Amino acid sequence: MTYAIQAEGLVKRYGETTALAGVDLSVRTGTVLGLLGPNGAGKTTTVRVLATLLRPDAGHATVCGYDVTTQAHQVRQLIGLTGQYASVDETLTGVENLVLIGRLLGLSRADAKGRAQRLLADFRLDEAGGRAAKTYSGGMRRRLDLAASLVGRPRVLYLDEPTTGLDPRSRNEMWDIIRLLVADGTTVLLTTQYLEEADLLADVVAVVDHGRVIAEGTPADLKARTGGQTLEVRPADAAQIPLVLSLMSGVATTAPQVVSGLVTAPVTDPAAMPLVVRRLEDAGVLVSELALRGSSLDEVFLSLTGHRTDSERTLV
């Protein structure tokens, strides 16, 4: 088994703030590692260290066998990076943006133009290639930004929250592109706050909080760690939500929660659902939705950290 990325004990401090407190990661070649965590958890700092943009204060990391600190030049020749916000030059056309990257990477003018045209076609931007990037939609800019990171045919690609701010259709298009890249042998490290994104794309998920990896495994493995399922009840009459909460509190492993009129509670007892059904009937509560399902990654994250991934903390 070969690893495209290996990191051990990465530490990074900014004055009194510790952004990374000993991060350990291993990413198998040709797979997707999903790095989950709230703002401020250390995801972006980890990416910046692995991309040679920051020097760690302690620990070490290698990318394709090269040390990110002592062999940074070799690492940069093997990686691509797409950040949280599109970094294309809006005054240049799509073709000009990609040709510029190609020339900076040492390609001849002809090779750079040919590579640009192929990438624009792959990303369904060929018809817009002659237009200034400032005329592109948000989804088009993100696709152009990702195309720019692929001009050098990287073996390892860092995607730092690549779908932030995209509409559902553009997000699905980006997911399809990522799947194609991985199928072609690219190793991807994906940071995201979207649990669905990690569930659909990642072979392995690492949960980061307060600068440390606190859990790692396949999405299925992490879901199994909660040791139970989630019971969902939506009363037909929203005024009865407090009553439903009291009826479910005795069977839930933690306090039930209400999200958009849906009462949810983690349960481990197989008899929980029929028990709640009987209680609802006895109390005369009509329901419009009743389900028992496996735990989601969001619930796994909540159980591991005590807060959800949309925590409003300062980004580090």
Backbone torsions as a table, in degrees:
resi	resn	phi	psi	omega
1	MET	NA	125.8	-179.6
2	THR	-105.9	149.1	-178.8
3	TYR	-119.6	128.4	177.3
4	ALA	-79.0	-32.6	-179.8
5	ILE	-130.9	131.6	172.7
6	GLN	-137.6	128.6	179.2
7	ALA	-133.8	142.0	-179.1
8	GLU	-140.4	121.0	173.2
9	GLY	63.8	34.6	-178.6
10	LEU	-67.4	128.5	178.6
11	VAL	-128.1	134.3	174.8
12	LYS	-142.9	127.4	-179.1
13	ARG	-121.4	146.3	172.0
14	TYR	-122.5	92.3	-175.9
15	GLY	62.9	-121.1	-179.3
16	GLU	-83.6	-8.2	-177.4
17	THR	-95.1	127.5	175.8
18	THR	-100.1	107.8	-178.9
19	ALA	-79.1	-40.8	175.8
20	LEU	-124.4	130.7	-174.8
21	ALA	-118.0	29.0	179.6
22	GLY	115.4	61.2	-176.7
23	VAL	-83.9	129.8	174.7
24	ASP	-117.2	128.8	179.6
25	LEU	-144.2	146.9	171.3
26	SER	-140.0	125.6	-178.2
27	VAL	-121.7	116.5	179.1
28	ARG	-66.7	145.1	179.3
29	THR	-59.8	134.7	176.8
30	GLY	76.3	22.9	179.2
31	THR	-127.6	174.3	176.1
32	VAL	-113.5	124.3	170.3
33	LEU	-102.2	122.2	175.7
34	GLY	-93.4	120.3	179.9
35	LEU	-101.6	109.0	-175.6
36	LEU	-103.6	148.1	174.8
37	GLY	166.4	157.7	177.9
38	PRO	-73.7	170.2	173.5
39	ASN	-56.3	133.4	179.8
40	GLY	91.2	-0.2	-177.1
41	ALA	-75.2	-23.7	-179.2
42	GLY	116.0	8.2	-176.8
43	LYS	-62.9	-53.4	-176.7
44	THR	-65.3	-37.5	177.5
45	THR	-63.1	-39.8	177.1
46	THR	-60.4	-46.1	179.4
47	VAL	-61.2	-43.8	-177.9
48	ARG	-64.7	-35.0	175.9
49	VAL	-67.9	-46.2	-178.0
50	LEU	-68.7	-21.7	178.4
51	ALA	-93.8	8.4	178.4
52	THR	67.7	18.1	178.3
53	LEU	-86.2	-18.8	176.0
54	LEU	-133.6	144.2	174.0
55	ARG	-94.5	129.1	177.6
56	PRO	-70.0	150.0	176.4
57	ASP	-79.4	-21.8	177.7
58	ALA	-158.5	163.6	-178.4
59	GLY	84.7	178.8	178.7
60	HIS	-148.9	162.1	179.9
61	ALA	-151.1	148.9	175.9
62	THR	-127.7	148.7	174.4
63	VAL	-126.3	117.6	-176.2
64	CYS	54.0	35.4	177.0
65	GLY	88.4	-6.1	-179.2
66	TYR	-101.4	137.2	-179.3
67	ASP	-73.1	132.0	-174.9
68	VAL	-70.3	-17.4	-179.2
69	THR	-98.2	-51.9	-175.2
70	THR	-87.4	-16.4	180.0
71	GLN	-129.4	43.7	-175.3
72	ALA	-60.0	-36.4	-178.5
73	HIS	-62.0	-44.4	179.2
74	GLN	-64.8	-39.0	179.4
75	VAL	-62.2	-43.5	-176.8
76	ARG	-63.7	-25.1	178.3
77	GLN	-75.7	-11.3	-173.6
78	LEU	-113.1	-4.3	-172.1
79	ILE	-120.0	160.5	169.9
80	GLY	-131.7	152.9	-177.0
81	LEU	-139.9	127.6	171.0
82	THR	-119.5	118.3	-176.1
83	GLY	-84.5	-169.8	-176.0
84	GLN	-71.7	-23.1	-177.7
85	TYR	-129.5	140.0	-179.0
86	ALA	-57.1	133.0	-175.6
87	SER	-113.6	19.3	-179.8
88	VAL	-72.6	156.9	176.6
89	ASP	-81.7	113.7	-173.8
90	GLU	-70.0	-18.9	-179.7
91	THR	-83.6	-15.6	179.1
92	LEU	-93.6	156.9	175.2
93	THR	-75.7	170.6	177.3
94	GLY	-58.8	-45.7	179.0
95	VAL	-60.7	-46.8	-176.7
96	GLU	-63.1	-37.7	177.3
97	ASN	-59.4	-46.6	-176.0
98	LEU	-74.6	-35.8	176.6
99	VAL	-63.9	-40.5	178.3
100	LEU	-58.4	-46.0	178.5
101	ILE	-61.3	-44.1	-179.9
102	GLY	-60.6	-41.4	179.5
103	ARG	-66.6	-39.5	177.3
104	LEU	-63.9	-28.1	178.7
105	LEU	-85.1	-0.1	175.3
106	GLY	96.8	7.0	178.1
107	LEU	-74.9	150.3	173.6
108	SER	-67.0	164.7	-178.9
109	ARG	-60.4	-41.3	-179.5
110	ALA	-66.3	-44.7	-179.8
111	ASP	-65.9	-39.3	180.0
112	ALA	-64.3	-41.0	179.8
113	LYS	-68.8	-39.9	178.0
114	GLY	-64.4	-41.8	178.1
115	ARG	-64.1	-41.5	179.5
116	ALA	-61.5	-44.5	-178.4
117	GLN	-65.5	-38.6	179.0
118	ARG	-65.8	-43.1	-179.6
119	LEU	-67.1	-40.2	178.3
120	LEU	-62.0	-38.0	177.3
121	ALA	-67.7	-42.9	-180.0
122	ASP	-61.2	-34.8	-176.8
123	PHE	-97.7	14.0	177.7
124	ARG	55.6	42.4	178.9
125	LEU	-120.0	8.0	-174.0
126	ASP	-62.5	-36.5	179.8
127	GLU	-70.5	-23.0	-179.9
128	ALA	-100.4	3.9	-174.3
129	GLY	-61.3	-26.6	-179.1
130	GLY	-90.6	1.0	180.0
131	ARG	-96.3	152.7	175.8
132	ALA	-64.2	141.2	-177.5
133	ALA	-60.7	-24.2	-179.5
134	LYS	-67.0	-15.6	177.8
135	THR	-90.1	-2.4	-177.2
136	TYR	-79.3	151.6	171.0
137	SER	-72.7	170.4	179.1
138	GLY	-58.8	-43.3	-179.8
139	GLY	-65.3	-38.1	178.3
140	MET	-66.2	-39.5	178.8
141	ARG	-64.2	-40.3	179.7
142	ARG	-65.5	-37.9	178.2
143	ARG	-66.7	-39.6	177.4
144	LEU	-64.9	-39.9	178.9
145	ASP	-62.4	-42.7	178.2
146	LEU	-66.7	-40.1	177.3
147	ALA	-59.9	-39.8	179.7
148	ALA	-61.2	-35.5	-179.8
149	SER	-73.4	-11.0	-177.4
150	LEU	-105.2	-0.7	-178.6
151	VAL	-55.9	-40.8	-177.8
152	GLY	-85.5	12.4	-179.2
153	ARG	49.8	61.0	-176.2
154	PRO	-68.2	146.2	174.4
155	ARG	-83.1	-25.3	179.4
156	VAL	-128.5	131.3	-177.5
157	LEU	-122.8	126.4	175.7
158	TYR	-99.3	123.2	178.4
159	LEU	-118.1	105.1	-176.5
160	ASP	-96.4	97.4	-178.3
161	GLU	48.9	59.2	-172.1
162	PRO	-70.3	-18.1	-177.0
163	THR	-106.2	11.7	178.7
164	THR	-58.6	126.9	176.9
165	GLY	83.3	-0.4	-179.5
166	LEU	-85.7	150.5	174.7
167	ASP	-75.3	164.1	-175.9
168	PRO	-53.8	-40.5	-179.3
169	ARG	-65.4	-45.9	179.3
170	SER	-64.6	-35.5	178.4
171	ARG	-65.3	-42.9	177.7
172	ASN	-62.9	-38.5	177.5
173	GLU	-63.2	-40.8	179.1
174	MET	-65.2	-39.3	177.8
175	TRP	-61.2	-41.4	179.2
176	ASP	-62.1	-40.7	179.3
177	ILE	-63.7	-43.0	-180.0
178	ILE	-62.6	-41.7	178.6
179	ARG	-60.8	-41.2	179.2
180	LEU	-64.8	-39.8	179.3
181	LEU	-62.3	-43.8	-179.4
182	VAL	-67.3	-39.7	177.9
183	ALA	-61.6	-26.3	179.5
184	ASP	-87.0	1.4	174.6
185	GLY	104.9	0.0	179.7
186	THR	-74.5	138.8	173.6
187	THR	-92.4	132.6	-175.0
188	VAL	-123.1	131.1	167.9
189	LEU	-108.8	115.2	-173.7
190	LEU	-113.5	119.8	171.7
191	THR	-99.0	140.3	-176.8
192	THR	-160.0	154.9	170.3
193	GLN	-107.1	-1.2	179.4
194	TYR	-91.2	110.5	-177.3
195	LEU	-63.6	-36.9	179.0
196	GLU	-61.3	-38.8	-179.7
197	GLU	-61.3	-47.9	178.7
198	ALA	-64.3	-39.4	-179.0
199	ASP	-62.6	-39.2	-175.6
200	LEU	-81.5	-31.6	-170.2
201	LEU	-106.5	-32.4	-168.3
202	ALA	-84.2	135.1	170.5
203	ASP	-76.3	-37.3	178.4
204	VAL	-134.8	142.3	178.1
205	VAL	-117.3	133.3	173.5
206	ALA	-115.9	125.8	179.7
207	VAL	-96.5	123.3	-177.6
208	VAL	-112.3	135.5	175.0
209	ASP	-150.3	134.7	-179.0
210	HIS	51.6	40.4	173.6
211	GLY	78.6	12.6	179.3
212	ARG	-132.6	151.1	170.8
213	VAL	-82.8	114.7	-175.5
214	ILE	-100.6	-11.4	176.5
215	ALA	-163.3	148.5	179.8
216	GLU	-151.7	142.1	178.8
217	GLY	163.6	179.5	175.3
218	THR	-68.2	158.6	176.5
219	PRO	-53.6	-40.1	179.9
220	ALA	-65.3	-40.6	179.2
221	ASP	-62.3	-44.5	-178.4
222	LEU	-66.0	-38.7	178.0
223	LYS	-63.6	-37.5	-179.1
224	ALA	-67.1	-22.9	-177.8
225	ARG	-67.2	-22.7	179.5
226	THR	-70.6	-17.9	174.2
227	GLY	69.6	21.7	-179.9
228	GLY	-169.6	-162.2	-179.1
229	GLN	-127.7	178.1	-179.9
230	THR	-119.6	127.2	177.3
231	LEU	-97.0	130.2	-178.1
232	GLU	-121.5	132.5	178.7
233	VAL	-136.3	127.4	174.6
234	ARG	-118.0	107.2	179.2
235	PRO	-67.9	144.5	178.2
236	ALA	-62.9	-32.1	178.4
237	ASP	-107.8	112.3	-177.0
238	ALA	-60.3	-22.8	179.5
239	ALA	-66.5	-15.9	-178.7
240	GLN	-93.5	6.1	179.4
241	ILE	-57.6	-44.8	177.7
242	PRO	-57.9	-37.9	178.3
243	LEU	-66.1	-42.2	178.7
244	VAL	-62.8	-39.8	177.7
245	LEU	-58.6	-43.2	-179.2
246	SER	-69.3	-36.1	179.9
247	LEU	-68.8	-30.8	-177.8
248	MET	-89.7	-19.2	-173.8
249	SER	-61.6	-29.6	-178.2
250	GLY	-75.9	-16.2	-177.5
251	VAL	-109.2	-11.7	-177.3
252	ALA	-83.8	148.6	178.2
253	THR	-77.8	-25.6	172.5
254	THR	-136.0	172.2	-176.1
255	ALA	-60.4	131.7	176.2
256	PRO	-60.0	153.6	179.2
257	GLN	-124.6	157.7	178.7
258	VAL	-117.9	124.7	177.6
259	VAL	-131.5	112.0	179.0
260	SER	53.0	44.0	176.6
261	GLY	82.0	-0.1	178.7
262	LEU	-103.9	123.1	178.8
263	VAL	-91.4	123.5	-178.8
264	THR	-122.3	145.9	180.0
265	ALA	-151.7	132.1	175.1
266	PRO	-73.6	136.4	-179.4
267	VAL	-135.6	152.8	176.6
268	THR	-121.8	-17.8	-178.3
269	ASP	-83.0	123.0	178.3
270	PRO	-58.7	-22.5	-178.8
271	ALA	-87.9	3.2	-175.2
272	ALA	-62.7	-44.9	-175.1
273	MET	-65.4	-51.0	178.0
274	PRO	-61.3	-31.8	177.9
275	LEU	-65.2	-45.1	179.6
276	VAL	-66.2	-38.6	178.1
277	VAL	-59.0	-44.5	179.1
278	ARG	-63.4	-41.9	179.5
279	ARG	-63.3	-41.2	178.9
280	LEU	-64.0	-41.6	178.8
281	GLU	-64.1	-46.2	-179.4
282	ASP	-61.9	-33.4	-178.6
283	ALA	-86.9	-3.0	179.4
284	GLY	71.3	30.2	-179.4
285	VAL	-93.1	120.2	174.0
286	LEU	-88.2	137.8	-178.5
287	VAL	-119.3	146.8	175.6
288	SER	-101.1	-11.5	179.5
289	GLU	-152.9	133.0	179.1
290	LEU	-147.9	123.0	-176.2
291	ALA	-152.6	152.9	173.2
292	LEU	-126.9	117.9	-175.3
293	ARG	-135.0	167.5	176.7
294	GLY	-71.0	162.1	-178.6
295	SER	-67.7	147.2	175.3
296	SER	-95.4	166.2	176.3
297	LEU	-63.1	-31.4	177.7
298	ASP	-61.0	-42.8	179.5
299	GLU	-70.7	-33.2	174.7
300	VAL	-62.7	-46.2	-179.7
301	PHE	-61.2	-42.9	179.7
302	LEU	-62.0	-41.1	-178.7
303	SER	-69.5	-30.1	-178.4
304	LEU	-80.4	-36.3	-171.2
305	THR	-113.5	-19.9	-177.2
306	GLY	85.2	1.6	175.8
307	HIS	-147.3	163.6	-178.6
308	ARG	-88.3	171.5	-175.4
309	THR	-73.2	-12.8	179.6
310	ASP	-91.6	22.0	179.2
311	SER	-54.7	134.2	-177.7
312	GLU	-88.5	73.4	176.0
313	ARG	-113.8	160.6	-177.6
314	THR	-67.7	132.6	-179.5
315	LEU	-69.5	133.3	176.1
316	VAL	-118.9	NA	NA
